[in-house]
Amino acid sequence: MRKSVLWLCLAVSLLAVATPLVAQNPHYNPGPVWRVTYVHIKTGMADQYWNDISQNFRPIYDEYKKIGWIVDYKFYTNPVLEHPDDWDIAIAIEYRNWGAMDEIAEKATTIVEKHYGSHEAMVDAAKKRAEYSTAVRSSLAREVTLK
């Protein structure tokens, strides 16, 4: 009985050590996580979209960055559309890791509602945004550094 308990303890110990070793990749080191949202701007609505970005997106995400919830954010434009409803703008938000991304979802509402003045104003702004832009897709990517 005593031997089997020792073997069980040894097996559990090996599994505890082996799991992190298996999780490491011999080719790269994991880095930050990026959420990239691709947006189609409806014809003739670019000024409204960029004004919304300047007045609403920028101050909110600058606050997130100041607090340390995000590392950075960037915008990209698509110079070659593959079809009429293809994305025009990509918004990339950099998080330290997966956990930081999870944390912001719980905390962000307070800052967003403060920026807009109320929950209703925030919802109204989202409805208005839908009049001049459409989210094409959103993706997650983990940045890696080669070893």
C-alpha positions in Angstrom: 0.0 0.0 0.0 2.8 2.4 1.0 4.6 1.7 -2.3 1.6 2.4 -4.4 1.1 5.8 -2.6 4.7 6.6 -3.3 4.3 5.7 -7.0 1.2 7.8 -7.2 3.0 10.8 -5.7 5.9 10.3 -8.1 3.5 10.1 -11.1 1.6 13.3 -10.0 4.9 15.1 -9.5 6.1 14.1 -12.9 2.9 15.3 -14.5 3.1 18.6 -12.7 6.6 19.2 -14.1 6.0 17.8 -17.5 2.9 19.9 -18.4 4.8 23.2 -18.4 7.7 21.7 -20.3 5.3 20.4 -23.0 3.6 23.8 -23.2 6.8 25.5 -24.2 7.6 25.7 -27.9 11.1 25.0 -29.0 10.8 27.4 -31.9 9.4 30.6 -30.4 8.7 32.5 -27.2 5.1 33.7 -26.7 4.4 37.4 -26.7 1.4 39.7 -26.4 -2.1 38.9 -27.7 -3.7 41.0 -30.5 -7.4 41.4 -31.2 -7.9 42.7 -34.7 -11.3 43.9 -35.9 -11.9 44.4 -39.6 -14.4 47.1 -40.4 -16.2 48.0 -43.7 -17.1 51.7 -44.0 -20.2 52.3 -46.0 -19.9 54.4 -49.1 -19.6 58.1 -48.4 -19.4 57.6 -44.6 -15.6 57.8 -44.1 -15.7 61.2 -42.4 -18.3 60.0 -39.9 -16.3 56.9 -39.1 -13.0 58.7 -38.6 -14.7 61.4 -36.5 -16.2 58.7 -34.3 -12.8 57.1 -33.9 -11.2 60.4 -32.9 -14.0 61.4 -30.5 -14.8 58.1 -28.9 -12.4 55.2 -29.6 -9.2 57.2 -29.1 -10.0 58.7 -25.7 -11.3 55.4 -24.3 -8.4 53.3 -25.5 -5.9 56.0 -24.4 -7.4 55.6 -20.9 -7.1 51.8 -21.1 -3.5 52.3 -22.1 -2.8 54.7 -19.3 -4.3 52.3 -16.8 -2.3 49.5 -18.3 -5.2 47.4 -19.5 -3.8 47.4 -23.0 -0.3 47.8 -24.3 -1.1 49.6 -27.6 -3.6 50.0 -30.4 -3.0 50.6 -34.1 -5.1 51.3 -37.3 -4.5 49.8 -40.7 -6.1 50.6 -44.0 -6.8 48.1 -46.8 -5.4 49.5 -50.1 -6.7 46.5 -52.2 -10.3 45.5 -51.7 -11.2 42.0 -52.9 -14.9 42.7 -53.1 -17.3 45.6 -52.4 -18.0 44.6 -48.8 -14.3 43.9 -47.9 -12.7 45.6 -44.9 -11.5 49.1 -45.2 -10.0 49.6 -41.7 -8.4 47.2 -39.3 -8.2 48.1 -35.6 -5.5 46.1 -33.7 -5.5 46.2 -29.9 -2.4 44.7 -28.1 -2.9 43.0 -24.7 0.0 41.8 -22.5 -1.5 38.3 -22.5 -4.7 36.3 -22.6 -5.5 37.1 -18.9 -5.3 40.9 -19.5 -7.8 40.5 -22.3 -10.2 38.7 -20.0 -9.8 41.3 -17.2 -10.7 44.3 -19.4 -14.1 42.8 -20.4 -15.2 43.0 -16.8 -13.7 46.5 -16.0 -14.2 48.4 -19.2 -17.9 49.2 -19.0 -17.3 51.8 -16.2 -14.9 53.8 -18.3 -17.0 53.5 -21.5 -20.2 54.6 -19.8 -18.3 57.5 -18.1 -17.0 58.6 -21.5 -20.5 58.6 -23.1 -22.2 59.9 -20.0 -24.7 57.0 -19.6 -25.4 53.5 -20.7 -28.1 54.7 -23.0 -25.8 57.1 -24.7 -23.3 54.4 -25.2 -25.9 52.1 -26.8 -27.1 55.0 -29.0 -23.6 55.6 -30.2 -23.2 52.0 -31.1 -26.5 52.1 -33.1 -25.3 55.2 -34.9 -22.0 53.6 -35.7 -23.8 50.7 -37.4 -25.3 53.3 -39.8 -22.0 54.0 -41.3 -19.8 50.9 -40.7 -20.0 47.2 -40.4 -17.7 44.8 -38.6 -16.5 42.3 -41.2 -14.8 40.0 -38.7 -12.7 39.9 -35.6 -9.7 37.7 -34.9 -7.2 36.9 -32.2 -3.5 36.4 -32.8 -0.6 35.6 -30.4 2.6 37.5 -31.3 5.7 35.2 -31.0 9.4 35.8 -31.1 11.6 33.3 -32.8 14.2 31.6 -30.7 
